[in-house]
Structures are given as structure tokens and as C-alpha cells.
Amino acid sequence: MDTIQWYPGHMTRAKRMMQENLKLVDLIIEILDARVPLSSRNPDIDAMTNGKSRILVLGKQDLADPVKTAAFEAYFKAKGFEVMTLDLRDRKSAVKIRQKVESACRQKMERDKRRGIIGRPVRAMIAGIPNVGKSTLINSLAGRSSAKTGNKPGVTRGKQWISCRIGNLSFDLLDTPGILWPKFEDPRVGVNLALTGSVRDEILDPVDLSFQLLSLLIREYPAELNRRYAEEEEDLAAVCRKCLNNGMKETEAYEEVLKRISIKAGHLASGMEADLPRTAKLLVDDFRSGRIGRITLDEVPDSE
């Protein structure tokens, strides 16, 4: 697969807007996708927000491998981050975030109190890459549809301030557009963001992308793959290994597996040939929706 790059002009403007507004906020709430906690961390946000209090929120945890999610949470905590795992759609998450915010902003709130500043709202910037759930979290915190949401990148384009109150704590939340960075140094990052929908589907070849997903499923989640797509007593990972042992290239082995999924799904083109593009889209859509199972694409780094 070619290296994936997607950095339209509006992202340059969004990055500039974030930089201009950093001085207005007390902390950053950065949303990560629990399926790709490393791939969904924008290094530009790291650089811009250096010195600001920050909370990392692992969202979409209901779609991610729970064992890996717990390991990633421990990994980030060991690096000194305030981190939490949430279902961003759950209103109960608001109480958990309030507690984390109070912890992260304790020194600032105590300083305000000494100065006689009582009841000033905490100003928080909600940051993250496209389609990671920023607007969903804001709507959960505010208890209403204050921010636009959508299961595709680029829904939020402009700056939005949303005021809300959680318990005895008032918030002014700044919703920011999702931004990527100009170049993915690791090609795997681009693949992972394409699979989770943070890069527009229109720029990708669906069959190539499905091969990348099949590679991981065969290696790490063969039971989930078989449960969803295999015929009775069939082992799709074994099919792939047999193809490789017979001298096929990896792409040819993945194509054979995709053909078998296509036939079971009834995706047949003219001449009764397997409709691979249609089946590739099905595979990626099933991953994104969690129908295959709870899958995490990133690997937890070894302890440093």
C-alpha cells in the first residue's frame, strides 16, 4: 500500500486557530481512539500544548480490545499523564471527567481562590484527530446536541465554545476541528487511521486497505475472523498460511481469504466472480462498527 497522506488546507487553519486559543484555556482534554491510542496521538498537539495541564481520554473503548486498553491506560499513566477510559456517549462520563479536571486544575483553582476569584468556569480545549469523538464528548458533557457529530472526518470545521455545568463545576469547552499532521513517519500509522475512519475513504483503495486489516486479524484475532466470516469447520488463518507455504505472495494469500469471505457473503460480480471491492468495504465497515469483535490495531510498547 502506498504511504497515506491527507493534509487539506483547512487543517493548517485549524492548527493556527488552536495555537491562538491556547492562551485562553486552563487545560487540554485530548481524545484518543482506544483502538489506536498511539496512532491517534497527533505529535503537533504534543508540541503546541507543552506546559498546559492535559487529560488523555481513551474513547470508543467499547470497540477496542479490553485487555490492550487496560495496558495502554497503564502505559500512559506511567508516563505521567492523567488518563481515563470512557464511553463518550454516556452522560455518566461527565462526573468522571469533572473529577479528573478538578485533579488536573487543583493548583490553578486554589490560586484563584486565594485571589478571591470564585466560580470562574474552567476553560478546556477539546483536541484530537478527525472522527475521534470530540463533539460526542462535548454533547455528553453538555447534555444536549451542542456540537455537530458525524461518523466521518472533518465534520467540525470552526471554533465552538460550549458552556455547561457538571455538579458544582462550570465549564467553557472549546471544540476544535480534528487535525492530522503533514507526514506520517510510520506508514502503519496512516493505515491505522484509514481503518478507523480518520482519513477520507475516497483517497484509498478498499481492497488494499482490507488486506492490511486481514493481516492483523489473521495474526492476532483469528477466532473473531472465523466466527464472523468462515464456513463451518473452516479456518481462514490456516487458509492464509497454506497459501504462503505454497509460494504465494502475501497479497495473493489475503486475496484468497477475501474471496472466501466474498463467496460466503454472496458478493458475486458478473461471471460469478467474487466482488472483492464490495467485500473489502464490508470487512472494513464491520471492523469500524465492532461487528467483528473488539479489536485494537496498535501494539502496547514494551516497558522502557
LINQUIRA-V717281 format. One record per helix or strand of 3 or more residues. SS is the DSSP state (2 for helix, 1 for strand). FROM is the first residue (numbers start at 0). LEN is the number of residues. Records with the same first field share a line. If there is no record, write none. Layout:
SS->FROM-LEN / FROM-LEN
This chain:
2->8-16 / 33-3 / 42-6 / 60-3 / 65-13 / 92-12 / 105-9 / 133-9 / 186-9 / 200-3 / 205-15 / 221-8 / 235-10 / 249-16 / 269-3 / 275-14
1->26-7 / 52-7 / 81-4 / 121-6 / 159-7 / 168-7
